[in-house]
């Protein structure tokens, strides 16, 4: 008997320790972690800089209410918005919370209530974020959803244009739909969204909970598109494993979030902010990001060299999907038994999300294990 609710399909492994890309279970077996907490452990497990800052900050201050000024939050906000169109930040505890804040801000600023989202998107499991999500399986059993979301096909300019009317406050999207199957936005669709938002006065909200903070080889994934979002949300890799979320917005939105309009007890606490500051200082280094891009090219090149032509490799940076065109549950289990942890993105896609610090040697080892699980001869 378990004392926990059964809302997770848990794997029968108890991971007890980790260092870098390698984790170990309670039986002493080691695994290459190409899930990294679902794009969370961005600098690898037990990164020395994160361990040091947690020790240092824990001896000074863990929590203080947002009733008080926070120079540490100001510093992180400045780092995240530097050289962007954003000027202000709100800190919370998760991606879903960040998306809830984005939804509220868009509606408050515009005075409108409709937000357009896309099929196969994923924005979280709180009630507003769940309603925004374009996957029916997420919504089943919870009764009527909030009526303020209008979901249209992804990468379909005509369908998007047809959905626009005077009630639309914002368009909310992921540049790469991670949970929905690692689907990238097309240049045409990004251009269409940018033009609609500019010409109609509609806000653009980009959900970078999974793609942000270096995961795709740039600070933020939208930087590789023509999109200029008014609002952006972050979480997952921002804290390198410590819970934190953020919503960034432009100066025009500042007055919409006055005192009492939104809040959080734990968001932006000193421990979380100090860890996130350390993470972004490492990842936002140009040399670090260039290395992520090089490793991405290496992984994708190796995969394309060994996979059958029926398979499709998608993604950017170290957010990579392998569409096997069939159910991958057995493949993932076999890879796990061989010592490689990967995760699904829909029924037919294997998603690779290693720490951004993964080495080329670990990549080679992982591809060898994966090719064995897929029963494909490896040239590694």
C-alpha positions, 0 to 999 in steps of 0.5 A: 500500500502507498500513502501517495495518490496515484496520479503519477505513472511511476517507474520502479526505480528509486534514485538516491544520488547523482553527479553531473549526468550520472544518477544512481539507484538504491541498488547501486545501479548507475544510469545516464540521465537524459531526462534531467528532471524533464529539462530541469537539472540544467547544470547537471546533478550536484553542480558545485556552484549550486551546492556552494550557493545553497550552503551559503544562502541557507546560513543567511536567509531562507524565506522572507515575505514579499512584503519586503524589498528584495535586492536579490530579486531585482538582480535576477530580474535585471539579468533575465531582462538584459538585452531584451524587450522585457523590463520587469519580472514576477517570480513564483514557484513553477511553470504553471504558476508563471503561466497563470500570472501571464494569463492574468496579466494579459487579461488585466492589461487588455481588458479582453478575455480570449486567449488563443492557444494551440493543439498539442500545447502544454501549459500546466495542470492548474485550472487556468493553465490546464484550460490553455493546454491543447491536449484533451487528455489533460482535461478529461474528468474535470468538468467544464473548462474556463471558456476564455481559451480558443484552441487552433491547429499549430503551424496553420496560419489560415486557422489562426487568422480565422480565430482572431476577433475583437475579444482576443487579448493574447496569443499564447504558444511554445516555440517548440511544443515539448510535451506535445511531441517536440514540434517546432514552430515554422518560420511562416507561422512565427511571422504570421503571429508577429504580424497579427500581434503587431497589427491588431494590438494583441499580446504575444505570450511565449511559454519558455518553461521547457525551452528557456534558459539555454535549453535550445542553444540560446538564452530563450528559444524565441530569439531564434524566431521573428517573435517579439513576445510581450510576456514570457514565462520560465521555470524548469531549468531556471533553478537548475533543480531548485523550484522557481518560476518567472514571468517577464513582461514589457514596460507597457504592462507594468501598471496592470500588475499593481499592489494586490493584483497578484501574489505568492507566498514562496515565490522569489524566496532568497534560496530560489533566487540565489540559485537561479542567479548562479544558474543563469550566470553560468548558462548565459555565458556566450561560450557555454551557449555555443557549446550547447549548440555544438553538442546539439549538432553532434547529437542530431548528426549521430542520430540521423546517421544511425536511425532508419529513414522512417524515423524523424529527429526534431528539436533544437539545442538539447531538446531533441525528439525522435519520432519512431512512428510507433509506440515507444513505451517498450523502447524506453523501458529497454533503454532504462534497463540498459542504463539510459533514462529518457522520456516520452513526448506523446506515444511515438516520440522519445525525448532526449533532455540531458543536462546542458553540461553533458559531455561528448563521451556521455552522448556517444554512450547514450546513443549506443544504449539507445540504438541497442534499445531500438535494435539498430546497429550503432556506429559509435 
